[in-house]
Amino acid sequence: MKKIYGNRPLLSTIENMTKNNHTVNSVIFFGEKGSGKKLIADYYANTLLCENPEDDKPCGICNSCRNFLAGNHPDVKYPETSGKLEGYSVDTVRNIISDAFIKPNNKTGRKIYIFRDCRNMDTRPQNMLLKIIEEPPEYAFFIFTAESKYEFLPTIISRCICFPTSPCSEEDTICALKENGFSENEITSAVECFHGNIGMCIDYIKNDRLGKYVDLTKRISDSIIRKDEYSLGHALCSAGSDRKNIFSVLSMFDKLMRDCAVLNKDKNAQTIGCCRESAERLSERITPCQAEKIHISIENAASAVRYNVSAPVALSALCAEISDII
């Protein structure tokens, strides 16, 4: 299994749960994209299934570990998403519930269902899951990952243990990227944009698309600095119509506004966005109050796109709101 950097308190909690036989059947791991929540979800599953744990960690060599690491463990299910929003359908959840009552056939006597990226999980399948999450068969474990625990209904949250993940230190990120064989220039460029988020740094180096989003975020920032509504509208609409692309750009834009507000108060503050220089220039042009209003507008635009509002309409509305604010 890949080495997990950072999140040491969370990993220690998982190991202590195993050591003290206090494992929980329903867990939500949540955190920003690239923070390692899916890797940690797999680590928890591997820990639950290991036949001979060493120091409360998966041994990596038993039959169960080998099957899990090879991706063919018969008692680990990754339900498939479907539809434009890539959510979990009612039929998928219904099949999972039926399958959960079939006992596992492995030495640890456990069966695991890992629901990844629950950004667009409809209320109907969540309500269907509620009963089995509340009273699961002793051997059945349900693991969910999401960017926020509030992607779930309050009734689901109340029946799960929720664990937040967090970015690593930049030092750990540099070590992880070096282990992946990236060059010094690639590492420096990635860490400048995505700091301690290892997943996003790797994606930035491997994927030209993410680099284009960084450039687009800088264009959006420059348009605000110049108070150029036409340029701002063009930059926002350049994100296209794909929801994932739009969410990526809006997320980077939102972090830039956060940095702008922080730098207004402290010029030496640590930033989390993709371009400190842009945040510094923004902080000289707009107030923290304006930055907060733009943040709210970004959240509203993302929510509108998530709920199937036309992307060009949502982004055009965002452009108009920002122009009014500045």
Summary of the structure (lengths in Angstrom):
residues: 326
radius of gyration: 21.6
end to end distance: 48.6
largest distance: 64.7
contacts: 1034
relative contact order: 0.10
helix: 58%
strand: 8%
